[in-house]
Amino acid sequence: MPRIDGQRVVSDLKRLADFGRYKTGVHRPTYSPVDVESRHWLAEKLGEAGLDPVVDGIGNVIGRNPSARRRLLVGSHSETQPYGGWLDGSLGVIYGLELARAFAADSSCAGLGIDVAAWADEEGHYQSFLGSHSFTGMLPEEQIDKVRGRDDGTPLREALQRAGLAGRPRDQVDPGNYVGYLEAHIEQGPRMEAGGNRIAVVTGLVGIKRFRVVSHGSANHGGTTPMAMRKDAGAALIALAAGFAEDMRRLAGHDTVWNIGNMTFRPGVANIVPGEGEMLLEFRDIDAAVMDRAAERFRERVAQAGRGSVRIEVEEIADLAPTSLAPHLGAAIAQAAAARGETPVSLASGAGHDAMIAARYMPAAMMFIPSIGGVSHDITENTSDDDIVFGCEVLADAVSRLWAEV
């Protein structure tokens, strides 16, 4: 059975974190100079592992085993959130790199290949899951023309040009080449640590619905306009948000979460009645029926709120269906953990991952290891070295089991 080098895994993770290091975390936005530098470093490491590496026209780093008869794709994303953590995404990429090395070094695994992917822009600096959408043929050229950076509005075409990626072909998958896709990740939540669990098998990934809500009223003097005569765009949004929160307490299932990420009033002055307001609302669940009921109720609330003196517009800016993962791949992970004395827990993922895109084209599975304090998307994000190494060992054992069954 192939053996991983735990010290090498931790060392590679720490080296990758040097690209954009910020205090105890990493600031490595998609297509930034440090992101581009890290991608070429990853390609070099994949080449050293005996893979044929490419950095394609969207920034995906793909390493392929040139001689394998059967292949498994292992990976995750490699950019970070702004001033984020050092393991989110990077863990799954380095696990893939280490598995490729370990299986190549074991003569009993000749002809069994681990291909590795470091996807571009899962975090959505330009568009969420940009790289995996491109790889699976879900990113047409006309969409690339429309995409802008979320922070400064930079056109994606311009960002690709600056990154030295313009003109490169975009790699695309032939699903028939792969028996499946595996992605390892930190949990990004507190459940595993609280339960004393070291390995979790992910049963599915939540669906996501996201809305931009804009209210239109009339700005007026906040001291002289009687309350009953106001067309207050801000108050209308607050009432809408409060009413929907009450609805969700009734409609929500066990895994439902919802969030108002931003609420802005314009002109944003203390003594002026807001003439316009804007709100970003998101909700997530593993159950599509719960998502549909919540969306229906939200639109009813919007229709009711828009019958008065304030007009309300809604734009749905994200609609991702819940994703089921392959039971046989998850079972291999569970069996590998059990063989090492760890009883794995089954969890639904409350976060989106590239596995939800890959799962549309091939069997896919995810494995979690614990996050210290449940923290992620922050410079304090961390996991113990022991848990990092143990997770890679379990994943390698799981892949060995999968090859034995294929």
MIBATI-381202 format. One record per residue: x, y, z of N, C-alpha, C in turn. Coordinates in pm, whole numbers, padded with zeros to 5 digits, always signed. Layout:
BEGIN
XYZXYZXYZ;...
//
This chain:
BEGIN
+00085-00119+00000+00000+00000+00000+00089+00124+00000;+00060+00223-00090+00145+00344-00095+00149+00416+00040;+00264+00472+00071+00282+00542+00198+00312+00688+00170;+00245+00774+00244+00268+00917+00226+00376+00962+00323;+00438+01073+00288+00541+01135+00371+00476+01254+00442;+00438+01234+00567+00364+01337+00639+00442+01466+00655;+00571+01456+00680+00654+01575+00696+00657+01655+00566;+00660+01584+00453+00661+01652+00323+00528+01722+00297;+00418+01661+00337+00286+01723+00320+00279+01857+00394;+00317+01857+00521+00312+01979+00601+00408+02083+00546;+00526+02039+00504+00625+02132+00448+00573+02198+00321;+00510+02121+00234+00456+02177+00109+00342+02276+00138;+00257+02243+00235+00149+02335+00271+00205+02468+00322;+00309+02459+00404+00369+02582+00458+00440+02660+00348;+00500+02590+00252+00565+02660+00141+00460+02730+00055;+00350+02664+00028+00244+02728-00051+00190+02850+00020;+00185+02844+00154+00136+02959+00233+00232+03078+00227;+00356+03056+00184+00450+03167+00170+00408+03262+00058;+00334+03211-00037+00288+03296-00148+00170+03380-00099;+00198+03502-00060+00093+03590-00008+00076+03583+00141;+00177+03534+00212+00163+03521+00357+00126+03656+00421;+00028+03653+00513-00013+03772+00588-00034+03730+00732;+00057+03772+00819+00054+03732+00960+00046+03580+00969;-00057+03524+01033-00068+03378+01042-00152+03320+00929;-00195+03404+00835-00279+03358+00725-00217+03388+00591;-00302+03400+00490-00257+03421+00352-00354+03515+00281;-00298+03607+00204-00377+03694+00116-00331+03666-00027;-00407+03582-00099-00368+03538-00232-00491+03540-00324;-00538+03658-00361-00656+03667-00448-00627+03612-00587;-00731+03565-00652-00719+03506-00784-00658+03605-00883;-00556+03556-00956-00485+03628-01061-00396+03741-01010;-00383+03754-00878-00284+03848-00825-00145+03793-00857;-00041+03878-00854+00094+03828-00884+00135+03709-00799;+00101+03710-00668+00141+03596-00584+00059+03472-00618;-00065+03489-00661-00145+03374-00702-00085+03311-00826;-00050+03394-00925+00010+03342-01047+00143+03273-01017;+00223+03333-00930+00351+03273-00893+00329+03137-00826;+00228+03129-00739+00202+03002-00669+00156+02895-00766;+00082+02932-00869+00034+02834-00966+00150+02775-01047;+00245+02857-01081+00361+02805-01154+00448+02719-01062;+00452+02753-00933+00522+02667-00838+00454+02532-00827;+00322+02532-00821+00248+02407-00815+00272+02323-00940;+00272+02388-01057+00298+02314-01181+00437+02250-01178;+00534+02321-01125+00669+02267-01113+00671+02144-01021;+00599+02154-00909+00594+02041-00815+00524+01920-00878;+00421+01943-00956+00352+01833-01023+00444+01767-01125;+00524+01849-01194+00621+01792-01288+00724+01707-01217;+00771+01752-01100+00867+01674-01022+00807+01541-00976;+00674+01538-00961+00606+01416-00919+00581+01320-01035;+00628+01355-01155+00614+01268-01270+00489+01291-01352;+00416+01399-01322+00295+01431-01397+00329+01529-01510;+00242+01532-01609+00253+01633-01715+00170+01753-01673;+00235+01865-01633+00159+01978-01578+00126+02083-01684;+00016+02153-01660-00020+02266-01744-00090+02370-01657;-00061+02497-01683-00142+02607-01630-00224+02656-01747;-00354+02635-01744-00434+02660-01864-00482+02804-01871;-00567+02832-01970-00606+02969-02000-00699+03033-01902;-00749+02960-01804-00830+03020-01697-00754+03018-01566;-00634+02957-01566-00552+02953-01445-00555+02821-01372;-00634+02723-01419-00630+02591-01358-00492+02529-01374;-00444+02467-01268-00320+02389-01277-00360+02242-01278;-00330+02173-01386-00368+02033-01402-00241+01950-01422;-00227+01844-01344-00117+01750-01363-00172+01613-01398;-00129+01559-01512-00181+01430-01559-00071+01324-01559;-00109+01205-01518-00019+01092-01525-00011+01046-01671;+00107+01049-01732+00114+01022-01876+00100+00875-01913;+00111+00783-01816+00112+00642-01851-00001+00562-01788;-00087+00628-01712-00190+00555-01638-00298+00501-01729;-00342+00381-01698-00456+00322-01769-00588+00367-01706;-00586+00384-01574-00705+00430-01501-00664+00547-01415;-00750+00647-01407-00713+00769-01336-00821+00809-01235;-00774+00868-01126-00860+00933-01028-00815+01078-01021;-00910+01171-01020-00878+01313-01012-00890+01358-00868;-00785+01422-00816-00783+01469-00677-00743+01616-00678;-00815+01700-00604-00776+01840-00602-00868+01928-00521;-00846+02058-00537-00926+02163-00474-00878+02295-00535;-00908+02406-00471-00865+02536-00526-00741+02584-00451;-00672+02683-00508-00548+02728-00445-00544+02877-00413;-00636+02958-00462-00641+03098-00418-00705+03104-00279;-00700+03221-00215-00756+03235-00081-00858+03347-00078;-00934+03349+00030-01015+03467+00060-00922+03584+00095;-00970+03708+00086-00886+03821+00129-00845+03804+00276;-00715+03805+00298-00660+03792+00433-00724+03671+00504;-00719+03559+00433-00782+03437+00481-00684+03339+00541;-00723+03210+00539-00644+03108+00604-00549+03036+00510;-00462+02951+00567-00357+02885+00490-00394+02745+00444;-00511+02694+00487-00548+02556+00455-00670+02545+00364;-00756+02644+00365-00878+02641+00284-00842+02626+00137;-00874+02512+00079-00840+02484-00060-00703+02422-00076;-00602+02486-00019-00464+02438-00036-00447+02295+00014;-00518+02259+00121-00506+02125+00177-00535+02019+00072;-00646+02033+00001-00684+01934-00099-00588+01927-00216;-00529+02040-00252-00432+02043-00362-00305+01967-00322;-00252+01996-00204-00129+01931-00160-00152+01783-00130;-00270+01748-00079-00303+01605-00066-00293+01537-00203;-00348+01599-00305-00340+01541-00439-00198+01523-00486;-00116+01626-00464+00025+01619-00500+00094+01503-00429;+00070+01488-00298+00136+01382-00222+00087+01244-00264;-00043+01231-00293-00093+01102-00339-00031+01066-00474;-00014+01163-00563+00047+01136-00693+00189+01083-00674;+00263+01145-00581+00400+01099-00555+00401+00959-00494;+00313+00937-00395+00313+00809-00325+00274+00695-00416;+00175+00713-00502+00132+00606-00590+00233+00581-00701;+00300+00688-00747+00402+00669-00849+00522+00592-00796;+00547+00607-00665+00663+00541-00605+00638+00395-00571;+00515+00349-00576+00479+00212-00538+00462+00129-00666;+00550+00035-00687+00547-00044-00811+00419-00124-00826;+00354-00155-00715+00229-00232-00724+00115-00151-00783;+00136-00019-00795+00031+00070-00846+00057+00112-00990;+00147+00043-01058+00178+00078-01197+00051+00076-01281;+00033+00182-01358-00084+00194-01443-00204+00258-01377;-00192+00285-01245-00301+00350-01173-00259+00495-01144;-00328+00588-01202-00281+00726-01199-00362+00817-01109;-00292+00908-01041-00356+01018-00970-00330+01145-01048;-00433+01202-01107-00422+01335-01167-00460+01438-01062;-00400+01555-01071-00415+01656-00967-00465+01786-01030;-00557+01854-00960-00611+01981-01007-00604+02086-00897;-00556+02204-00932-00568+02323-00847-00657+02420-00924;-00784+02424-00885-00881+02504-00959-00860+02653-00936;-00901+02732-01032-00892+02878-01021-01024+02937-00972;-01015+03024-00876-01123+03113-00833-01248+03042-00783;-01231+02938-00705-01346+02884-00633-01406+02990-00542;-01319+03077-00488-01363+03177-00389-01444+03291-00449;-01445+03305-00580-01533+03404-00642-01481+03546-00644;-01351+03565-00653-01299+03700-00673-01350+03757-00805;-01373+03669-00901-01435+03707-01028-01569+03634-01046;-01568+03503-01032-01692+03424-01039-01668+03294-00965;-01756+03260-00875-01739+03139-00796-01728+03016-00886;-01633+02927-00852-01611+02802-00923-01573+02825-01069;-01504+02935-01094-01468+02971-01230-01386+02860-01298;-01284+02809-01227-01196+02709-01287-01263+02576-01312;-01340+02528-01214-01406+02399-01235-01520+02410-01336;-01585+02526-01342-01685+02548-01448-01617+02541-01586;-01500+02603-01597-01428+02602-01725-01388+02459-01762;-01335+02385-01667-01285+02250-01693-01396+02156-01737;-01516+02178-01688-01630+02092-01721-01715+02147-01836;-01664+02249-01906-01734+02301-02022-01853+02389-01991;-01858+02443-01869-01973+02524-01827-01941+02674-01827;-01832+02713-01893-01794+02854-01898-01771+02894-02044;-01875+02941-02114-01859+02981-02253-01777+03109-02264;-01719+03131-02379-01635+03248-02402-01712+03378-02377;-01838+03382-02415-01917+03504-02396-01936+03537-02247;-01937+03433-02162-01946+03459-02019-01817+03521-01967;-01704+03476-02017-01576+03536-01977-01576+03684-02010;-01636+03722-02123-01642+03862-02163-01723+03947-02065;-01818+03884-01995-01908+03959-01907-01857+03972-01764;-01769+03882-01722-01731+03874-01581-01640+03990-01542;-01667+04045-01422-01586+04154-01366-01544+04116-01225;-01432+04169-01181-01385+04146-01046-01480+04204-00944;-01503+04133-00833-01601+04178-00735-01554+04298-00655;-01424+04321-00649-01371+04431-00567-01353+04560-00645;-01296+04551-00766-01265+04673-00839-01324+04676-00979;-01402+04574-01015-01467+04573-01145-01376+04543-01262;-01254+04496-01237-01162+04464-01346-01222+04356-01435;-01226+04378-01567-01277+04273-01656-01190+04147-01645;-01255+04033-01648-01182+03908-01639-01080+03895-01751;-01115+03938-01871-01021+03930-01983-00892+04007-01951;-00909+04123-01890-00792+04204-01854-00709+04134-01747;-00776+04074-01649-00704+04002-01543-00626+03885-01600;-00685+03813-01694-00616+03700-01756-00495+03748-01836;-00510+03862-01901-00398+03920-01977-00283+03954-01883;-00314+04021-01773-00211+04059-01677-00143+03937-01616;-00218+03830-01601-00164+03708-01540-00082+03625-01638;-00076+03668-01763-00002+03593-01864-00075+03470-01914;-00207+03468-01899-00286+03350-01936-00363+03368-02066;-00372+03490-02115-00448+03516-02237-00387+03439-02354;-00473+03379-02433-00426+03305-02549-00396+03159-02522;-00388+03121-02396-00366+02979-02365-00497+02903-02380;-00492+02780-02427-00616+02701-02434-00666+02668-02294;-00797+02655-02283-00856+02612-02155-00874+02461-02158;-00817+02396-02058-00825+02251-02049-00968+02209-02019;-01013+02099-02079-01147+02049-02052-01143+01900-02027;-01234+01855-01944-01235+01716-01898-01302+01625-01999;-01250+01505-02009-01320+01393-02069-01361+01303-01953;-01488+01307-01911-01528+01231-01792-01495+01084-01800;-01486+01030-01922-01455+00889-01937-01314+00853-01894;-01229+00955-01874-01091+00928-01832-01081+00899-01683;-01185+00928-01607-01174+00924-01462-01276+00830-01399;-01229+00758-01296-01322+00677-01219-01389+00760-01110;-01338+00881-01085-01401+00967-00986-01315+01086-00950;-01370+01170-00864-01304+01291-00815-01309+01292-00663;-01197+01320-00598-01190+01330-00453-01138+01468-00414;-01200+01526-00314-01156+01656-00263-01153+01650-00110;-01037+01679-00054-01021+01688+00092-01020+01834+00132;-01073+01861+00252-01088+02001+00295-01095+02005+00446;-01055+02117+00503-01088+02141+00643-01239+02161+00654;-01293+02130+00771-01438+02138+00786-01490+02280+00769;-01417+02379+00818-01461+02519+00821-01579+02540+00916;-01589+02456+01016-01695+02467+01115-01653+02396+01242;-01737+02401+01346-01697+02351+01478-01742+02211+01513;-01817+02144+01424-01882+02020+01465-01783+01906+01490;-01684+01893+01406-01590+01782+01423-01509+01798+01551;-01457+01916+01574-01380+01939+01695-01465+01916+01819;-01588+01964+01816-01676+01947+01931-01706+01799+01958;-01712+01720+01852-01743+01578+01868-01620+01490+01882;-01501+01549+01877-01379+01470+01887-01353+01384+01765;-01402+01427+01647-01388+01350+01524-01268+01399+01443;-01192+01307+01386-01077+01343+01305-01105+01332+01155;-01206+01252+01118-01240+01233+00976-01391+01243+00961;-01434+01317+00861-01576+01322+00826-01592+01287+00679;-01691+01205+00650-01731+01176+00513-01846+01270+00478;-01828+01346+00373-01930+01444+00335-02039+01375+00255;-02162+01387+00303-02275+01319+00239-02331+01398+00122;-02317+01528+00125-02370+01612+00020-02332+01756+00045;-02352+01839-00056-02321+01981-00045-02449+02061-00060;-02462+02164+00021-02585+02241+00024-02610+02313-00106;-02738+02338-00133-02774+02431-00238-02764+02573-00185;-02748+02667-00276-02732+02808-00239-02823+02893-00327;-02903+02977-00264-02979+03079-00334-02938+03215-00278;-02909+03308-00367-02859+03439-00327-02934+03546-00406;-02976+03652-00336-03057+03757-00397-02999+03895-00368;-03008+03983-00467-02983+04125-00445-03119+04195-00447;-03150+04265-00340-03279+04333-00325-03255+04483-00321;-03323+04557-00407-03308+04703-00412-03445+04767-00388;-03451+04860-00293-03576+04932-00263-03565+05076-00311;-03673+05127-00367-03676+05262-00422-03786+05342-00352;-03748+05445-00279-03843+05535-00215-03816+05677-00258;-03824+05770-00164-03794+05911-00193-03714+05969-00077;-03599+06024-00110-03519+06092-00007-03589+06220+00034;-03583+06250+00166-03645+06373+00217-03582+06406+00351;-03614+06521+00402-03557+06567+00529-03604+06476+00642;-03507+06423+00718-03540+06330+00825-03600+06395+00947;-03592+06527+00957-03646+06596+01073-03780+06660+01051;-03814+06684+00924-03938+06758+00897-04045+06677+00826;-04011+06558+00778-04109+06476+00707-04183+06386+00804;-04314+06400+00819-04390+06316+00913-04373+06168+00879;-04372+06084+00981-04348+05942+00962-04449+05880+00865;-04576+05920+00877-04679+05859+00794-04670+05901+00648;-04590+06005+00618-04582+06056+00482-04449+06022+00415;-04370+05939+00480-04239+05906+00424-04249+05790+00323;-04158+05794+00228-04136+05682+00138-03995+05632+00168;-03984+05558+00279-03856+05524+00339-03806+05389+00284;-03709+05396+00192-03655+05274+00131-03581+05189+00233;-03521+05252+00333-03448+05178+00435-03540+05100+00526;-03645+05167+00575-03739+05100+00665-03807+04983+00596;-03833+04996+00465-03896+04887+00391-03806+04764+00387;-03677+04785+00368-03585+04672+00366-03573+04606+00502;-03567+04688+00607-03557+04634+00743-03679+04548+00775;-03798+04598+00738-03920+04522+00763-03922+04392+00683;-03876+04398+00559-03870+04279+00475-03777+04174+00537;-03659+04218+00581-03561+04126+00640-03615+04064+00768;-03679+04145+00853-03731+04094+00980-03843+03994+00955;-03931+04023+00860-04040+03932+00830-03991+03800+00774;-03891+03806+00687-03839+03683+00629-03767+03598+00735;-03699+03664+00829-03634+03590+00937-03737+03512+01019;-03853+03572+01043-03961+03501+01114-04010+03382+01031;-04024+03403+00900-04067+03294+00813-03969+03177+00818;-03839+03208+00816-03738+03103+00810-03733+03022+00939;-03766+03082+01052-03771+03005+01176-03878+02897+01169;-03979+02921+01088-04087+02824+01070-04057+02724+00959;-03993+02771+00851-03972+02688+00733-03843+02606+00738;-03746+02650+00818-03612+02592+00815-03611+02447+00858;-03520+02371+00795-03492+02235+00839-03371+02234+00929;-03323+02114+00960-03209+02099+01052-03084+02166+00999;-03063+02162+00865-02940+02214+00806-02956+02351+00741;-03072+02413+00755-03094+02542+00690-03018+02654+00759;-02953+02737+00679-02892+02860+00731-02929+02974+00637;-02937+03095+00692-02964+03212+00609-02886+03330+00664;-02862+03426+00575-02773+03534+00614-02802+03658+00531;-02802+03773+00597-02802+03902+00527-02660+03953+00532;-02593+03948+00418-02451+03981+00414-02422+04129+00410;-02520+04207+00361-02497+04351+00351-02631+04422+00338;-02639+04539+00399-02756+04625+00383-02705+04769+00379;-02738+04839+00272-02688+04974+00250-02803+05068+00220;-02799+05186+00281-02899+05289+00252-02832+05408+00185;-02903+05467+00089-02850+05585+00020-02950+05699+00029;-02905+05822+00061-02766+05868+00057-02684+05833+00181;-02739+05771+00282-02661+05728+00397-02622+05840+00492;-02717+05933+00514-02694+06046+00604-02798+06041+00715;-02759+06076+00837-02846+06059+00954-02976+06137+00944;-02974+06254+00882-03094+06338+00881-03166+06338+00746;-03142+06233+00664-03212+06221+00537-03280+06084+00530;-03410+06084+00501-03483+05960+00480-03421+05887+00360;-03383+05759+00375-03322+05689+00262-03412+05684+00140;-03357+05724+00027-03431+05717-00098-03412+05585-00169;-03305+05514-00133-03278+05385-00194-03206+05296-00093;-03234+05168-00099-03165+05070-00014-03129+04948-00094;-03027+04878-00047-02985+04755-00115-02947+04652-00010;-02985+04527-00034-02961+04419+00061-02917+04294-00014;-02821+04221+00042-02780+04092-00011-02827+03983+00085;-02906+03890+00034-02963+03783+00115-02924+03649+00056;-02890+03555+00144-02855+03421+00098-02914+03319+00194;-02957+03204+00140-02991+03092+00225-02944+02962+00161;-02918+02864+00248-02859+02737+00205-02927+02621+00275;-02937+02507+00205-02988+02385+00266-02950+02267+00179;-02944+02150+00238-02915+02028+00165-03040+01972+00098;-03158+02023+00140-03287+01974+00092-03343+02073-00010;-03356+02031-00135-03404+02120-00240-03547+02167-00213;-03629+02084-00152-03767+02123-00124-03772+02237-00024;-03688+02233+00077-03682+02342+00175-03637+02470+00105;-03538+02459+00016-03490+02577-00058-03602+02638-00141;-03678+02554-00208-03785+02603-00294-03894+02672-00212;-03930+02615-00096-04033+02677-00012-03984+02813+00040;-03857+02819+00079-03803+02945+00129-03802+03051+00019;-03764+03013-00102-03761+03108-00213-03900+03158-00247;-03998+03067-00244-04136+03106-00273-04187+03205-00168;-04158+03176-00041-04204+03265+00064-04134+03400+00057;-04006+03400+00022-03934+03527+00010-03995+03614-00099;-04029+03555-00211-04089+03634-00319-04228+03685-00280;-04301+03608-00202-04430+03657-00151-04408+03779-00060;-04307+03772+00026-04275+03885+00113-04239+04009+00032;-04161+03989-00073-04121+04101-00158-04244+04163-00225;-04332+04079-00275-04454+04130-00340-04538+04211-00242;-04549+04164-00119-04627+04236-00017-04560+04369+00018;-04429+04366+00031-04357+04488+00069-04363+04594-00040;-04376+04551-00165-04377+04645-00276-04512+04703-00309;-04614+04674-00228-04747+04727-00257-04769+04866-00200;-04679+04913-00116-04696+05044-00054-04628+05154-00133;-04569+05246-00060-04510+05363-00123-04368+05339-00172;-04312+05224-00141-04175+05192-00180-04177+05077-00281;-04104+05094-00391-04094+04990-00494-03971+04902-00466;-03987+04771-00480-03878+04678-00449-03851+04589-00569;-03723+04577-00604-03678+04492-00713-03589+04381-00657;-03598+04263-00716-03518+04149-00671-03446+04087-00790;-03317+04060-00773-03238+03989-00874-03178+03865-00807;-03205+03749-00865-03143+03626-00815-03004+03615-00876;-02901+03621-00792-02764+03625-00843-02690+03492-00824;-02750+03397-00756-02692+03263-00746-02803+03164-00719;-02797+03051-00789-02895+02943-00770-02826+02811-00796;-02771+02752-00691-02701+02625-00701-02782+02518-00629;-02810+02411-00698-02889+02303-00639-02804+02223-00541;-02865+02162-00440-02791+02071-00353-02727+01959-00435;-02612+01912-00389-02536+01811-00462-02520+01686-00378;-02560+01573-00432-02536+01445-00367-02400+01391-00412;-02330+01325-00322-02199+01269-00353-02208+01117-00363;-02105+01057-00422-02108+00914-00456-02092+00828-00330;-02191+00746-00295-02182+00666-00173-02064+00569-00173;-02029+00511-00287-01921+00412-00287-01786+00477-00262;-01768+00603-00307-01643+00674-00277-01638+00712-00130;-01749+00757-00076-01756+00789+00066-01732+00667+00152;-01783+00552+00108-01764+00429+00185-01617+00389+00192;-01544+00413+00083-01401+00382+00083-01327+00469+00185;-01364+00595+00194-01303+00684+00293-01337+00637+00434;-01463+00602+00457-01506+00556+00590-01432+00428+00630;-01418+00336+00537-01349+00210+00566-01201+00234+00595;-01140+00325+00522-00999+00356+00546-00979+00419+00683;-01070+00507+00722-01061+00569+00855-01079+00464+00964;-01176+00376+00946-01203+00272+01046-01084+00178+01062;-01016+00149+00952-00901+00059+00957-00787+00121+01037;-00788+00253+01049-00685+00322+01129-00737+00358+01267;-00850+00299+01306-00900+00318+01441-00986+00440+01462;-01027+00505+01354-01108+00627+01365-01247+00600+01311;-01349+00623+01394-01487+00611+01348-01528+00743+01285;-01549+00747+01153-01578+00874+01088-01721+00920+01113;-01742+01048+01108-01874+01106+01120-01922+01143+00979;-02051+01140+00957-02109+01182+00830-02164+01324+00844;-02124+01413+00754-02166+01553+00760-02208+01603+00623;-02309+01688+00621-02338+01766+00501-02252+01891+00504;-02204+01933+00390-02122+02054+00383-02210+02177+00367;-02191+02272+00459-02265+02397+00449-02200+02496+00356;-02079+02467+00312-02008+02554+00218-02009+02491+00079;-01994+02573-00022-01981+02524-00158-01836+02484-00186;-01817+02385-00270-01684+02338-00308-01686+02297-00455;-01567+02288-00516-01559+02250-00656-01614+02109-00680;-01621+02027-00575-01678+01893-00590-01821+01898-00640;-01895+02006-00608-02033+02014-00652-02040+02034-00804;-01935+02088-00864-01930+02101-01009-01883+01969-01071;-01777+01911-01015-01725+01785-01068-01829+01674-01061;-01914+01677-00957-02012+01569-00937-02115+01562-01048;-02126+01666-01128-02220+01662-01239-02167+01577-01355;-02037+01547-01352-01974+01480-01465-01907+01347-01430;-01886+01322-01302-01822+01197-01260-01856+01172-01115;-01843+01049-01067-01863+01025-00924-01766+01111-00843;-01815+01169-00735-01731+01260-00655-01757+01238-00508;-01654+01263-00426-01667+01252-00281-01577+01355-00216;-01610+01387-00091-01530+01480-00013-01503+01422+00125;-01387+01459+00180-01349+01422+00316-01308+01548+00391;-01353+01560+00515-01316+01673+00600-01221+01627+00711;-01131+01718+00748-01057+01705+00874-01093+01827+00958;-01070+01824+01091-01123+01929+01177-01053+02064+01160;-01129+02168+01189-01078+02305+01197-01069+02344+01344;-00953+02391+01386-00937+02433+01525-01028+02552+01553;-01113+02538+01654-01206+02644+01688-01316+02664+01586;-01322+02580+01484-01423+02596+01379-01401+02716+01290;-01279+02773+01291-01252+02899+01221-01203+02874+01079;-01254+02951+00984-01204+02952+00847-01229+03089+00787;-01170+03114+00670-01180+03245+00604-01125+03356+00694;-01025+03323+00772-00963+03419+00864-00819+03376+00886;-00733+03471+00922-00591+03439+00939-00566+03344+01055;-00665+03327+01145-00649+03233+01257-00688+03090+01221;-00732+03067+01098-00767+02932+01052-00648+02838+01075;-00675+02719+01129-00565+02626+01157-00619+02485+01181;-00532+02388+01164-00556+02248+01196-00423+02190+01242;-00426+02099+01337-00301+02044+01387-00227+01966+01279;-00094+01967+01287-00014+01890+01192-00051+01742+01196;-00078+01690+01315-00114+01548+01328-00241+01517+01250;-00340+01606+01258-00465+01582+01185-00445+01598+01035;-00359+01690+00995-00328+01707+00852-00267+01578+00796;-00168+01525+00866-00101+01403+00820-00196+01284+00823;-00274+01272+00930-00367+01160+00941-00468+01163+00827;-00518+01281+00794-00615+01292+00685-00557+01245+00553;-00431+01280+00526-00368+01238+00401-00347+01087+00398;-00312+01031+00513-00296+00885+00521-00428+00814+00494;-00536+00864+00552-00668+00803+00529-00707+00814+00383;-00684+00930+00322-00721+00946+00181-00640+00852+00092;-00512+00836+00121-00430+00743+00043-00482+00600+00058;-00517+00561+00180-00572+00426+00202-00705+00409+00127;-00787+00514+00127-00915+00507+00057-00895+00487-00092;-00796+00558-00149-00769+00542-00292-00721+00402-00322;-00638+00345-00235-00593+00207-00255-00712+00112-00256;-00808+00134-00168-00928+00051-00165-01009+00066-00294;-01017+00188-00343-01092+00212-00466-01028+00140-00584;-00894+00147-00593-00826+00080-00704-00846-00071-00696;-00852-00124-00576-00871-00268-00561-01008-00312-00609;-01104-00219-00608-01241-00253-00644-01272-00228-00793;-01188-00145-00856-01218-00107-00995-01179-00219-01092;
//
